[in-house]
């Protein structure tokens, strides 16, 4: 099958959408499918699938809003069986839907999360929902959602029979680390934007008064200078770095624990990668986190979920003072993730969705 994917960002950029598209494309190619990815990022040449990069006009404040002139026509020129695009809030799905309309080829839309925005962002989201999203959701034959929360929010905007839940996966062979007790850092992995609330983690570590070191690994979207200043003012021993995707396993191995204080998530790959690495994963109870954490941590899930800064302080303090207590819990979580969340299994489920819309066209 010939599969054309369009996504606003792609490795070497770091993020959940980027990683998902990269891993999915790789596994689909291994399964014998012909995959091409259109994106706005200059990416390294891939051995198993093609990547075509385009110039795009970037809008301020919204990293996923990038307009690529004539992309719809460029996609329509592809010899493909199915079009796929990623990211609610991105303009790439709109261009992909146009290509689908022009060619009559089926279109599958993948939603990685449903943003819970405020202020100007909320206004922009309302405009998107009532313009771009209407076209995209109407044209899509199937809509893959990586979290049940996103599925819930979309049910009022489209035919619920279009919605298919397929969670993210993880390459469990890639994340092989020594015991977390040998790690040096409390680590944040992800973009540096306001909705990730890295400042909450820095504030928490400053108030804890412990000598733990903080590692912040991810792409800056305008927040880094303020976060660096905050860490310096609070006396937090913090290291800020941008790492390539292939270096991510090393980041987890250096870490004692991973913290994700996001305002919203769909199904964060950081959760799975941390768990697969045998690292305690602390997160706000957003998106798929409550369900996933109950699945992997069982009755201990609340030890890893925190609602606010005070909750984070309490959980990190307890963890640091009782590390040995967490060893068996973390080991069980690692086994569950390796058993149930492989990228191979998720790619197989995704391919079945693509095949179903191609047969129906």
TAFENHU-V567961 format. One line per field, one symbol per residue. ss: DSSP state (H for helix, E for strand, - for the rest). Layout:
BEGIN
ss=???
END
This chain:
BEGIN
ss=-EEEEE---------HHHHHHHHHHHHHHH---EEEEEE----------EEEE---EE-------EE---HHHHHH-----EEEEE-----HHHHHHHHHHHH--EEEEEE--------HHHHHHHHHHH-HHHHHHHH--EEEE--HHHHHHH-----HHHEEE----E---------HHH--EEEEE--E-HHH-HHHHHHHHHHH----EEEEE--E---HHHHHHHHHHH---EEEE---HHHHHHHHHHEEEEEE--------HHHHHHHH---EEEE-----HHHHHHHHHHHHHHH-E---HHHHHHHHHHHHH-HHHHHHHHHHHHHHHHHH-EHHHHHHHHHHHHHHHHHH-
END
